[in-house]
Amino acid sequence: MKGSGRHKLDQRTFMEQVRECRDKGYLLSSKKIGSGAFSKVYLAYATHERMQHNPKLSSDLRGKHHTMSNGRWVGVRQVQLYETYQNSQRSYLVLELAARGDLLEHINNMSDRRCCPGLEEEEARRLFWQLVSAVAHCHGAGIVHRDLKCENILLDDRGFLKLTDFGFANRTRLKDALLSTFCGSMAYTAPEILMSKKYSGQQADLWSLGVILYAMVTGKLPFKECQPRRMLHLMRRGPTFRLGLSPECQDLIRGLLQLRPRTRLGLQQVAVHCWMLPAAHVLFHTVLSATPEKWADSQLPASPDHAEPSADLESPRPILQLQCPQRQGTTKGRTLDTELKPPEAHHKREVGSVGSGLYTAAASAGTGACRQLLSLCCASAIRNMPGHYLINREQVGRKGQVR
Ligand SMILES: Nc1ncnc2c1ncn2[C@@H]1O[C@H](COP(=O)(O)OP(=O)(O)OP(=O)(O)O)[C@@H](O)[C@H]1O
C-alpha cells in the first residue's frame, strides 16, 4: 500500500479505536507510549462514569502512592491490569501507567545524561534489587516469567520497578519441572533454550537476570548475534566487561551467566551477594524507619522528563490504554526474533492531535482474544536520535557499540 493510503487507513483505524474506547468509558489520547510486536500502547484517561464502575481503578488513580503492607513493597511486582475488552477487530488491556517508561529507555536516558553508557552501579543495584525481589515473588508463587528483558521492566512515577508482559509465563507446580517451549528474546535467552534442551524456567530466568544486570551497568548486551549457533559461541567465551566496572559486579554477572544452569547463582545467593548487600541494607533500614513516600523521595532521583501529567481529582485521570491485537498462533512458541527492528523515526512521547498524522503506528487490526490476564503486551522504546545512545529492543548496543 502506498504511503498516503496507509496513512488514511491508520487514521481511520485510530478513530475507530478512539470510539471503541470512548464507548467503554476511556478517552484515548494520541500519545503513543510504546509499541511491541503485537501491540501499541497509548495514554488514556478514565471518565468519571468508568471510575464509578471500577472502584479499584478509581482508588488507585486518586491516591497514586505506593503503600506497604506487611512490610513488603506493593507495586514492585507487576503492573496493575484493570480491565480488558475486545471486539472482532482488536483487544484492549487497560493498565496502570508506568510513567517513567521501560528500563531500556531509562538506560538510554541515563547514558545520555552521564555521557557514559549504562547506569551508575548504585542505581543499578537499587533497581536490580527490586527486580530480584519481583522475580523471587513470582518464583515463590510457582510462576516463571520466561521473557525477562529490559523492555518488560517498567518504572512508575517514583522510579519503582514493575514487571510486565507475562505472555510467556508458566505456572509450574514442581520446582524442578522442565519446560521445552522456546520463549523470550534471543539476546536474553539462556543457552540451554538455544540448544533446544529441556530447561528449568527458574534457571532460565536467572540467566536473563544476568543479561539485564549487564545491560544496566554497561549499556550493552553481553552477547549479540543473530544466529543461535554463533550466539552460543559467544556465550561459551563469556561476557567481557568495560574498564571501571567493580569486580563485585562482574562476579555477580558471571555467577548468573553460567553456561550450566545448575551452576548459576540462585536468587537467594544473588540476594546475599556482596555487590547486592548495600541495597539490602538500605531496604532494611527504610522498611524499619521510613514511610514508603519518604523512602521514595529520598532515594529515587526525580525525573522531570517523565513527570506524570497532573490532573485535579475531578478531572479524568490518566491511565494507560493498551491495545493488543491478536497474537498469531498461541501465546507460546513465539518465533525467534533475531532481526533488528528498524528504529521508529522517533520514540514518540509527544502528544499529537487527531488527524495530525502521528497515528501511522496505530494498532493493527486483528481478531480473537487478548492474552491471558497477566500477559500484558510489551513493546520497545526505540530511539534513534543523533547524539543519543541507541539501545535497541533486541540488543543493547549494536555490534558491541553503544549507539
Ligand atoms: N503499563 C505501561 N506503562 C507504561 N509503558 C508501558 C506499559 N506497558 C507497556 N508500555 C510500553 O509499551 C511497550 C510495549 O508494551 P508490550 O511489551 O506489552 O508490547 P508487546 O507487543 O507485548 O511487546 P513484545 O514485542 O515484547 O511482545 C513497553 O516496552 C513499554 O515501553
The ligand as a Tripos MOL2 file, in Angstrom:
@<TRIPOS>MOLECULE
LIG
   31    33     1     0     0
SMALL
NO_CHARGES

@<TRIPOS>ATOM
      1 N1          1.8150   -0.0910   31.7400 N.pl3     1 LIG1
      2 C1          2.6910    0.5530   30.9700 C.ar      1 LIG1
      3 N2          3.1010    1.8060   31.3130 N.ar      1 LIG1
      4 C2          3.9880    2.4760   30.5260 C.ar      1 LIG1
      5 N3          4.5080    1.9860   29.3990 N.ar      1 LIG1
      6 C3          4.1330    0.7550   29.0230 C.ar      1 LIG1
      7 C4          3.2030   -0.0300   29.7600 C.ar      1 LIG1
      8 N4          3.0210   -1.2060   29.1390 N.ar      1 LIG1
      9 C5          3.8000   -1.1760   28.0670 C.ar      1 LIG1
     10 N5          4.4670    0.0040   27.9840 N.ar      1 LIG1
     11 C6          5.4160    0.4140   26.9500 C.3       1 LIG1
     12 O1          4.9950   -0.1660   25.7710 O.3       1 LIG1
     13 C7          5.9630   -1.0810   25.3580 C.3       1 LIG1
     14 C8          5.2480   -2.2460   24.6780 C.3       1 LIG1
     15 O2          4.3930   -2.9970   25.5220 O.3       1 LIG1
     16 P1          4.3970   -4.5650   25.4930 P.3       1 LIG1
     17 O3          5.7750   -5.0600   25.7370 O.co2     1 LIG1
     18 O4          3.3610   -5.0300   26.4400 O.co2     1 LIG1
     19 O5          4.0300   -4.9830   23.9720 O.3       1 LIG1
     20 P2          4.2560   -6.4100   23.2660 P.3       1 LIG1
     21 O6          3.5320   -6.3480   21.9780 O.co2     1 LIG1
     22 O7          3.9010   -7.4920   24.2350 O.co2     1 LIG1
     23 O8          5.8300   -6.4400   23.0460 O.3       1 LIG1
     24 P3          6.7290   -7.6940   22.6410 P.3       1 LIG1
     25 O9          7.3420   -7.2740   21.3650 O.co2     1 LIG1
     26 O10         7.7010   -7.8320   23.7790 O.co2     1 LIG1
     27 O11         5.8030   -8.8570   22.5230 O.co2     1 LIG1
     28 C9          6.8140   -1.4010   26.5880 C.3       1 LIG1
     29 O12         8.1340   -1.7920   26.2820 O.3       1 LIG1
     30 C10         6.8010   -0.0790   27.2940 C.3       1 LIG1
     31 O13         7.7660    0.7870   26.7340 O.3       1 LIG1
@<TRIPOS>BOND
     1     1     2 1
     2     2     3 ar
     3     2     7 ar
     4     3     4 ar
     5     4     5 ar
     6     5     6 ar
     7     6     7 ar
     8     6    10 ar
     9     7     8 ar
    10     8     9 ar
    11     9    10 ar
    12    10    11 1
    13    11    12 1
    14    11    30 1
    15    12    13 1
    16    13    14 1
    17    13    28 1
    18    14    15 1
    19    15    16 1
    20    16    17 2
    21    16    18 1
    22    16    19 1
    23    19    20 1
    24    20    21 2
    25    20    22 1
    26    20    23 1
    27    23    24 1
    28    24    25 2
    29    24    26 1
    30    24    27 1
    31    28    29 1
    32    28    30 1
    33    30    31 1
@<TRIPOS>SUBSTRUCTURE
     1 LIG1         1 GROUP 0 **** ****
